[in-house]
Amino acid sequence: MAVFFYNIFLLLYKAGIYTASLFNAKAAKWVRGRNAIFGRLARAIPADEKIIWMHCASLGEFEQGRPLLETMKQQYPDHRFLLTFFSPSGYEVQKNYSGADWVFYLPADGPVNARRFLEIVHPSLVIFVKYEFWYYYLKKIKYRNIPLLLVSALFRKDMSFFSWYGGLQRKMLSRFDQLFVQNAESAELIKQIGLSSICTVSGDTRFDRVIAIAEKFEPIPVVADFTGNKRTLVAGSTWPEDETVLARAFGDLQDPGMKLIIAPHEIGEKHLAEIQKLFPDSVRYSQLQQGGAREARVLVIDNIGMLSRLYNYGWLTYVGGGLTKNGVHNVLEAAVYNKMVLFGPYYQKYSEAVGLVRSGGAVSFTDDKMDGRMLRLLIETLSDDEKEYQYRSNAAGTFVQSHRGATGKIIHFIQEKRLLTS
């Protein structure tokens, strides 16, 4: 019965996405990206190659899988790597990613699609990252006895796996040969459904990713020139709610010389124009590259790809999303540089954000009136108390460094179980 309802879900989802594609650009990319996909896969992938397939739902999951993929590429040079995405927001950004031999959308789940996909790809190992459970793909992978791993998984007790109606979801989890989870709480939940024998607490591979980026830091001269010797707040992955609060807090600061860098989550022209209305004394990164006003107080980033480096230019950092129920974005990209992090109250679903707050490396604030008062007070308090600022900044970096090593644990398991031949 559960499979019947799952099939209904697949049909409704497909119908919905095709309908939405008529007027929604993201849905249209989802549909176009899967047109004639089996023919394209068959032409691209040779029948005699040894292939490791990694699947990510979107861009965030890719960042978690990336350190593992890149390490495996060094460890297993005779294998080739297929990277698939479910969402356009992942595929469109990483379709030219050089770390994989091929990057494709994952064809929609279904018994025929899953069978055809595996016949063409014939993977030696399959790795799913964090959240992505497709019944027919998992069933066919298990049927073919292909080693199947779930990495950087994070579970909460309110998920369907742990509910009375979650039988199908639990069955999907049981298809995996090993579940690498981020924390002990996730492992305990897995134990409660009888799967502790295939569960390992490895940690979150994103820690390894942000550490690698920081260790190979590439300067951005234009940004360095903009900040100069001024204290700068770097605000990344901001939403309109964040930008409103930042504008009000920044306008009332006692230090008129402090600068601000904003890297919004969405960089469409309409949104960028709205940000510049909030911050009249601002310049876009693209304008700055062409000799724009370096004396501007606010720099608006109008490109994708440099956020993880931008945080290094901050005296203090702010990560967006926490003022909306979508939740805070990646706090590790900022904390790795020994930068204290500020964000809104919606962070409890993200274990790394919870841990960072507990460590002292981050502070969450609530701003029901959206007037920026609490954020302004935090900034001014830290500006006046150098000892407190240093303590919290160091705590942020220490927290990240103390959680490195998840990638190595997964690699060790693959080698110990001889899942691949090098």
N, C-alpha and C positions, 0 to 999 in steps of 0.2 A: 504493500500500500504506500509506503514511504517513497519508493522508487516511482510509483505512479504520479504522486504529487510533485516529485522532483522533475519528472518529464513535463508536467504541466507548467512548472516554473520556467523551464528552458524555453518552451514554446512561447509563453507570455513575454519573457525577456527579449527573445528574438523579434517578436512582433513589435514590441515597444521600441526597441532600438532602431528598427527599420523605419518605423513611423517618425520617430524623433529625428532621424537623419535628414528628413525633408526640410527641417528648419533649424536644426542644432548642429553647429560645426563639429563639435567633438563627437557626436553620434555618427555624423557623416564620415569622419575619419575612421571610426570603428568599423563601419560597413565597408568602405573602400579598401581598407587595409587587409580585409579578408577575401576580397574578390579574387577568384582563381588561385587561391593560396596553395592548394595542393600541387598544381602545376608548377608554380614558382618554387615550392619546396623541392619537388622532384628534380627540377633542372639545376638547382643549386647544390644539393647534397649528394655526393658520390656514394655509391652502394658499398664501397669497400673501406670506408673510413671508420675509425673508432671515435665515437662521438659521446661527449658529455653534454647533457641537456640541462640547462638551468631555466626555471620559469619564475617570473616575478609579476605580481599584479600590476604594479605601477612603479613610479620613480623612487619612492621611498624604500620599497622592498629591494629594488635594484641596488641602492646604496648599501643595503645590508648584505646582499649577495656578492657584491663586487669584490671585496677583499678575498673571499673564498675562491671566486672564479680566477682572479689574477694569480693567486698563490698556486692553484691547481695547474694553471697554464705553465708555470715554471716547473712544477713537480712532474707533470705528465706531458712532455713536449710532443709525444707521438699521438696524442689525442687532439681532436678538434672540438670546438665549443659552439653550441647553439644556444642562443639567448632568446627567450620568448617573453612577450608582454600580453596582458589582457587589455590594459587601458591605453588609449592614445597618449595620455599625459606621460607615460613612460616611454612608449615606442617612439614618439615624435622627437623626443629629446635625445634618445640614445640609439637611434636607428643606424648611425654611423660609428658606433662605439668600436674602437679598434681592438679591444680585448677579447671580442668574440669573433669567430669566423663567419657566423651568420646571425642576423637579428631579424626576427619575424614576429607578427602577431600570432597568438595561439588561436587556432580555429575553435569555433564554438563547441562546447562539450556535447557529446552524443555518442552512441555506440559505433556508428559508421565513421564519424570524424576521428574519434580516438583511435580506431583500428587503422585507418588510412595514414594518420599522422605517424604512428609508431612503425608502420611498415616502411615508410619513407625515411624516417629519421634513424631507426634502429639503434637507439642509444645504449651505451654500455653502463651508464649511470644517470639517474634522474635526481635533480635537486629542486625542491619547491621551497620558496622563501617566505617565511612568516605566515601570511594569510592567503591561501589559495587552495581550495579543495573542490575538485571537479570529479564527480562520482565515476563517470565512465573512463576518464583518463586513468584514474587511480586503479580501477578494476582491471583495465587492460594491461597496465604496467605490471601489476601483481601477477596476472595470468601468464605473462611472458617471463616471469622470474627476473625482471630487471631490478637491480638494487635501487631503492627509493628512499631518499632522505628528506626530512623537513628541518630547515635550519632557522635559527633566530626566532623560533615560535614563542608566542606570548599568549597565555590563556587567562581568562577571568571567569569567575564563578557564574556570571550572568550570561555566558555564552551558551548556545544551544547544545553543545557537546555534553553539557552537564545537567541538562533538563530531561524531564520525563519523555519529551517528544524528540529527543536528539539521537535516536537509535541509528539513523542513517549517517549522521555526522560522526558518531562514534565508530561506525563501521569503516568510514573513510579514513579515520585516523589509524585504525588497525592495519590498513594496507601498507603503511610505511614500515620500513625495516628499522628505522631509528628516528626518534623525535629529539632534536636538539633544542632545548627550551632556554629562555633567557634567565629565569630565576627559580628559586625554590618553591615559590607559591604556585607557579605553573606546574612544576613537577608533582606537587601534592595533589593538584586537581587531576592530573593524568593518573596518578596512583589510585584515586577514588573510582576511576572507571576501568581499573584492571589492566592498565597498559604500562605499568612502571618498569617492566622488563625491557621495554624498548625506548626508555626515556633517559636522557642525559642532560644535566644542567651544564651548559657550555658557556652561557653568557650571550651577549649581543655582539655580533660581528661589526656593527656600526662603530663600536669603540675602536676596533682595529683600523677601520676605514678613516676615521677622522684623525687618528694618530699618524697614519701614513701620510695624509695630506699635510698635516702640520710639519712633519719631519722633512717633507720635500717642498716646503713653502716657496711659492714663486711670487716675488713682489709685484705690485701694481703701481708703477711710478706715478701715474696720474692721480691716484688716490693718495699716495704718500705726499705729493705736492699739495693736494687740497687740504689735508689735515694739518700739515706743517707741524708746529709744536703746540697746537691747540688741543685741549681735551675734546674728545669726540665720542658721541654716542652712536653706535652702529646698530640699527634696527633692521632685522632681516625677516623675510617671509611675512610681511605685514598685510593685514586686511584693512578695509576701510575703518572699522572700529578702532584698530590700533592707531591708524594714522590720525584720526580725530583726537584721541587722547594724547598722542605725541605732540600734535600741534598746540594743544592748549597748555600742556606741561612745559613745552619748550619756550613758548611765548612768555611765560611767567617766571622763567629761571632768573635767579639773582646774578648768574654769570652770563653776561651777554656775549661773551667771546666763545662760549662752547659751540662746537659744530655738531652737525647731525648728518648721518648717511642713512638713507632709507632704501632698502632693496625689497620692493613689494612682491607679494605672491603672484599677482597678475600684472603683466606689463603691457596690456592693451593701451592704445593711444588715449581712449576716453578716461581710463583710470589714472594714467600718468598726468593728464591735464587736471584732473580733480585733485591730485596730490599737490600739484604746483599752485593751485588756488589756495590750498590750506597753508602752503609755505611760499609766500611771494618772493622771499629772498632765497630762491633755489635755482639750481642749474642741473641739467641732466648730464649723465656720464658721457653720452655721445657728443654733447655740446662741449663739454670740458676737454675731450680729446681733440677737438677742433679749435681750441684756444678760447673757449667760453670763460665766463666770469669766475676766476679762481677765488675772488674775494667773497663769493656767495657763502652764506652760512649753512645752507642745506644742499646736499648732493643726492639726487634721485637716480638710482640705478635703473637703466632702461634696457638691460640685457639679462640673459640667463647664463649661469655657469661660474660666476666668480664669488658667490656669497660665502663659500667656505673659506675663502682667503680674505674677504673683506673684514671679517670679525677681528682679524689680527690688528687692524688699524684702530680699534676701539679702545678707549679708556674704560668704557662700560658698554655692555651689550644688552639688547632687547630682542627677544624672539616672539614673533607674532603668532596669532591664532588663539592665544589663551583668553582673549576677551569674547570669543564666540564658542558655541558648543561644538564646533569642529575640533577644537582642542589645539594646544600649542604645537608648533612645528619642532624641528630638530634642534634641541638645545646643546647637543654635544659638539656641533660645529663651532660654537662660540666658546664653550667651556674649555676645550682642548688647548686654547691659547692662554690659559690662566686668566680668563676674563670672567668676572662675575656676570650672571645673567638675571635679567628681570623679565617677567611675563605675567599674564593675567591668571584668573582663578581656575580656568578649565585645563587642568593638567593631570588629574588623578589617574587617567587611563594610560598614562605613559610612564612606565617604570623608571626610565632614565631621568625624567623630570622630577618624579617623586624622590628618587635617590639624590639628585643634585640639591634639592631643597633641604633634605635631611642632612646633607654633608655641610651645609652652610654656603655652598657655592652659587646658590640662586635664591631669589626672593620672589614670591608670588604676591600680587596685590589685587585688590578688588576696587572697582571704580563704577559703582552703580549710577552715579550722576554723569559719567563720561566727561568730567570736567578737567581731568588731568592732575587733580590736586595730589592724589596719593603718589603718582609717579614723580611729580615734581619734588615732593618731600623726600622720597627715597634718593633721588639724584643729589639733592642738596645735602642730605645727611651724609652720604658717602663722600661727597666733595669736601665736607668739613672735617671728616674723621678718617684720616689717612690710615690709621692702624686698622680700623674696621674694614676699610676698603681692601687693604692688602691681605688681611686674613681671609676674606671671602673670595677674593680673586685666586689666591693660592689653593683654597679648598676646592674650587672648581676644577683646576688642572689636576690636582691630586685625585679627585673622584674619577676622572676619565682614565688616568694612567692605571689606577687600581683595578680597572675592569678590562684591561687588554688581555688577549689570548684566546678568544673564542674560536678564531679561525684555526689556530694550531690544534685545538682539541678535536675539531671536525676532521682535519687532515690526518691526525693520528688515528682516528677511528677508521677512516678509509684505508689507511695503510695496514693497520692491525688486522682488519677483517679481510684484507686483500680483495677489496671490491673492484680494483682496477689493476691491470698489469702495466707497469711503466716501460 
